[in-house]
Amino acid sequence: MSQMPVLFLSHGAPPLVDDQQWVRQLAQWAKKLPRPKSILIVSAHWESAPLTIGATTDAAPLVYDFWGFPQRFYDVTYPAPGAPGLADQIESLTPHSHGVVRLPSRGLDHGAYVPLTVMYPEADIPVLQISLPSLEPEALLTLGERLRPLREQGVLIVGSGFTTHGLPFLTDPRADAVPPSWSVEFDQWAHETLAAGDVGELLNFQNSAPGMPYAHPTTEHFAPLFVALGASNDPEQVPQQVIDGYWMGLAKRSVQLI
């Protein structure tokens, strides 16, 4: 099997599935990808150290980690097969000194299952979620490097976050709201920095990126990008920037790496 690409995607809240453009873009993206043997996903919505491996059973219950939405968003299911063999491999790739924890009761959160319901709606590909064991960009880059060999076995590695995520600073809740200046500035910086392959600048985003700290008052939604960069063949490559634009003023920029 040929080596799978690596993705960083902006997943959004559950209502993003009502955005026809995002659904269309994400579904078309998935159709162009080689079919994965399994999917390994790192979501902004699960921080746990040391590295924690989620449920490996088939059709594990989802984690509805959001509040105040219509009931239909809590009725969503995604009964994907588990990936126990993949979990074993991740444990074997992790240095003994780092340790690995297993949490069999922890199903997919919305950062994982929401995009997967669009990309692979049949839920017939084994999926495994692991935690973000750190928010330090360098540590996540190293984690991605350790996971890189899995791509040779048909594993699609997905970092699921959001290019901007300044929810406390949004003033217009409409999906088509005009994006605030801090979101536009950070998104343009991300576009240019990714296109330049400037990993050093990306790693230093908290100090150097325009729009901070409004674009990321907390950094967990940008963190999955560094796992994806580390898992790529060359973090300094110029990625394919597949999706751009905004939703509720937040930047949806999503990229594919090889």
Secondary structure by P-SEA (a helix, b strand, c coil): ccbbbbbbbbcccccccccaaaaaaaaaaaaacccccbbbbbbccccccccccccccccccccccccccccccccccccccccaaaaaaaaaaccccbbbbbccccccccccaaaaaaacccccbbbbbbccccccaaaaaaaaaaaccccccbbbbbbbbbccccccccccccccccccaaaaaaaaaaaaaaaaccaaaaaacccccccccccccccccccaaaaaaaaccccccccccccccccccccccccccc
